[in-house]
């Protein structure tokens, strides 16, 4: 299990907690992080069992390769620092690898219910389409690995050279997907990761771009590698046109700088080189924990019981085991699930509000029936009221 982080210490700590609460055994955690990130996890109760590498430069592919080179397991799973994995995530990924060399799963958005990215096919021109249930990629397509939710057999990563470090953070997973063409790649619908889309030097908290250099450079490198000559020019023109349109919606003070960064990146990508290191893979496996996994403990209550219910849930989470808390208020407010920094999966919303976004906005429920329905999404559990 590999988590790379640069400049997001609080979120990185939360991601590591979600790994600690996985129900899969055996489990190893390798982190590649900046000094602030390493400091943020240094007081975790399992800190002495984490394999750590300092990340000096913010290159996600290089960080992942450093993690792979240090890992001792047969499978390398990947999680981003602004994400949190549900407790059964790793078990679902590993189960899917029984018949595959790589696997990916759904990425859930900020509200805790909507699918941010699902099963997706991609081409060498970066054209994407959703894969419907029961089908697979078509001619000229491969299944796209989602970087914040994927696992690959370690020997396969060693054979293909890991991640191309020319992709410093964008299209790194898509490039890997194309290089796995011809190998079985699965989609595990129960392997869910919640993704925050945190701000970075490249985007603000509202997900608006601040700099397009790396995106543009990676796009050019990708097309040079995977897109035939005649299609490459049109794909690049389409990419630039799309981003110029998006720049038009940016605040006026940012537009000129964004356009410059876009064109700078397009030029840089024309000369950027691919780089894939020799990964080695001869390390000893260091188990993160050896105790038997526990089912997630579920807690529920009404809005005025929040404090007492949190105390009970925290006791379970502090012991290193997953806990879920559903709190309902007497409204039709839509539901939201968040993974908290104390290790609790908390769902908030109205008794009469919708959770799944395709449900009616208002529906009458009794408290007991609604709680039972919402708690069932957390899988096999032991209930706490």
N, C-alpha and C positions, 0 to 999 in steps of 0.2 A: 504494500500500500504506500503510494508516494504522493506527498503534498508539497507543492512548490509555492513560495510566497515571497513577495517583495513589496514592502511599504504598506502592508495591511495587518499589523500585529494583532489587533483585537479580533478581527474576523478569522485570521489564521488560527488563533487559539481555539475559537469556537469550532472550526473545521476539525481540528485535532481531537476535540472532545467527542465529536460525532463518530470519529474513527474508533476511539476508545470504547464506545457503546455498541459497536457492531456485534452481532450474534454469531459471527463466523469464527471458527477456530481451526487451525492455527492462524495467527494474524501477526504481521510485522508492520511497523510504521517507520518509514524513512521520510525525513523532511529536508528540504533544501530551501533555506530562508536567509533573509538579510539579518543583520545583528539585532534589529528591533524585534523581528519575528522570533528569533531564537531566545531573546530575553523574555518575550511574552509567554513562552511555554515552559520556561525553566523551573517554575514552581508547581507545575502540574504533578499530581501524585504518581504519574507514570513516566515522568520526564527521563528517569535514568534508564528506561527501556526503549527510548526512541533513538534511532540512528539519525545523526544530524550532519549536515554539510552547510557551510556558509555560502550563500549566493551573493557574489560581489556585483555582477552585472545583471540588469533585469532582462535576461534572455530565458524565456520559459522553456524552449526546447533544450537549451544547454542545461538548465536546472533539472529537467526531467531525465535527461541522459545521466547526469551525476547521480540522481536517485536510483536509476536502473543499475548503474555500475556498482552501487553499494548494496543493493537488495540481495537477499538470500533465498527468496521464494521461487516457486515454479511459475507464478503468475504475478504480473505487475498491474495493479489497479491504480487509477489516477483520479484525484479530486482537486478542484481549484480551491484557493484560499478563501474565496468569497462564497463558498457553497457549504452545505451540510448534507450528509448522507443519512437516509432513514436507517434504522437499526438492522433491517434485513437486506440492505443494499448489497453488501459484499457476498453474502450467501447466494443471492439471486444471480450475480455476475458469474461466480464460480460454477454454479450449476449449469449455466448456459454454455460454459467452456467445455463441457463434456463432449460436445459435438462441434466445436468451433475453435479457431485459433485466436479470435478476438471477439469482444462483445461490447455493446453499449446499451444504454437505457435512457428512459425519459428524464428530461430536466424540467423541473417545476419552477414556475415564476414566483414573484414576490408575494402573491396572495396565498400561496400554499396549495393551490388547486389547479390553476390554469397551466397547461403544458406550454413551456417556453420553446422547447425543441423536442420533437418526437422522432419516430423512425423515419429516416431521410435517405434518399438516394442522391448522389452527386456525380457529376461528370468532370472530365479533365478541363472543361471550360468554366468550372465552378457553378454550373447550372444545377439547381436543387429542386427536388419535388418530394412531397410527402409519400411515404410508402403505406398503402392501406393494408389492413390486417389480412393475412393469408397470401400475400404476394411478396415479391422480393425485388431487388434492383433489375432494371431492364437492360437491353443491349447498350453497351457503352457507359453503363452506370456501375457504381459500387455503393455499398452501404456506408454511410458516413459515420465515423466514430466521433462522438461528442466529447471533446477534451476534458470536460469537468465530470464526465461519467463514462468511464471506459476501463476495460482490462484487456491485456494481451499476454499471451504465453511468453515467458521470459526467453526461451530459446528462439522463438520467432523474432523477438525484438533484437536479439544478438545477431541473428542471421541477416536481417535487413538493415542493421546499423542504427536502430533506435530512431530518434527524431532528427530531422534535418535542422541544424542550428542556424541555417540561413533564414528560417522562419522564427523570428524572435518572440512573437506571441500570437500572430494571426495566420490562419490556414495551416498551422503545424499539424493539427489533427486530421485535416482534410488531405494533406500531403501523405500522411501515414496511411490513410484509408486507400488512396490510389496505389501506394506501394504494396499493399496487401491484396491487390486484385488477383483473383484466382484462388484465394484461400477462403475458407468458410468464416464468415463474420455474422454474428447473431445479434438479435435485439431482444433484451430481457425487460418486458413491461413492468415487472415488479421491482426492478432495481432503480429506485427513484432517488434523485438528488434534488435538493432545493437550492436555487441559485439566486444570489442577491443582486448581481450586476452592480458591484460597488464602484465608486469613483476611483479614478487612477490618473496618472499624468496625461492619459490620452482621452479621457471623458470625464464629465462632471457628474454630480449626484443625480441629475436628471437624464443621464445617458446621452447628453449632447457632446459631440466630438470636440476635443481641444486641439488635436494634432492628428493628421492623416498620413504622416510620413511612413510609419511602419506598415499600416494597412496597404498603402499603395505599393511599397517596395515588395511586400510579400505577395501581392497579387501578380506583379510582373514576374517574379521568380517562379511562382506556381505555374503560370501559363507557359513560361519558357520550358518547364519540365514536362508538363502533362498535356498541353494543347497543341495540336498540329498547326503548322505554319499558317495556312489560309484562315483558320478559325481564330488564331491567336490575336490577330489585329482587330477583328470585329469584337471579340470578347473584351479586349482592353478598352476599345472605344466605348462599349456599353458600360463598362465599369466606371470610366471617367465621367460619362454623361450622368449616370445615376448619382454619383457623389457631388457633381456640380449642382444638381437639382437639390440635394440635401443641404449643401452649403447655403443655397438661397433661403432656406428656412432658419438659418442660424442667426443669432443676434448680429446686427450690422457691424459692431466692432470686431467681430471674430471672422467675418467672411474673407477678407483679404488674406489673413494669416492662414486660414484653412486651405484656401486655394493654392497658396504658395507651398504649403506642406504637402498637398496632394501631388503637385507637379514635381516637387523635389523627390518625393518617394518614387514616382514613376520613373524618374531618371536613375535613381539609385538602384532600383530593382533590375535595371538592364545590365548591371555589372556585378551585382551581388552573387556570391558563389555559394553553392551547397556545401554542407559539411556534416559528415556523419562519422562519429568516433568509433573506435574499437571499445566495446562495452565490457568485455571480460567475463563477468558473471561467475565469480568463484568465491563468493562471500558466505560466511556462516549466517544461518537464519537466527534472528533474535526475536523470540516470541514477546509480543506486547503484553499479553496476559495468558495465564494458563488455567484460570478458574472456568468452570462450566458456564456457558451462556445462560442468561435468564430472559424469560419473556418480558416484554415491555409491561410496566405497571401503569395501569390507567386510573386516572383520577377525574372526578367531575364535580361540578357544583354550579350554583347560581352566582350571578355577578357579585353579590354582597359577601360571598364566601371565598373570594379570591385569596385573601391573605392566609387563611388557615389551610386552604388546599395547596397553596404554593409551598408552605412549610413542609407538608407531608411529601410532596413531589420532590422537593430539594433533597430530602433525606435519602431517597432512593437514588437520585442522580449523583449525589455526592459520593455514594458508594460505588460509582462506576457503572451503573446499570440504567437502561433507558426508562424514561417516564414520560407519559402523555397526560395532559390536563385539558379538559374541555370545560369552558365556562360560558354559560348562556345568560343573556339578559332578556327582558320581556319586550323585545322589539322585532322588526323585520330586517335588522342590519345584516348585510352579507357576512359570511364567515371568512376568517383568515387564520392560517397556520403559520407560526413562526417558531424557529428553533432558537431558544434563548442562550445567552452566554453562560447560564448556570446548568446547561445540559438538559433542559426540559422542552419537549415539544408541546406548545400551547396553542389551543384553538379557541378563538374568541368569535362571538357572533350572537345574533338574535335567535330566540326560540323559534320564531316564524320566518327567519331569513334563509336564503339559499346558501349552500356550501358549494356544490358543483355549479359552475357558471352556466350550464345549460338547463338548470332546473328553474321552475317558476320563481319569481321574485318573492312571493308570499305564499306560504302554505301553513295550514293549521296543524299543530303537533301538540301532543302531551309531552311534558318534560321527560318522562321515563323513556318513551318511544324515541324521542329525538336523541337523547343521550346514547341509547343503545345503537342507533343507526350511525352516529358520528364516531363512537368509539370503535365500531367494527372495522373502520378503515385502517386502524393501527395493527391489525392482524391478531394472531393468537396471543392472548394476554391473560393476566390475572387482574381482575377488576378491583378498583378501590373507589369508594364513594366518599 
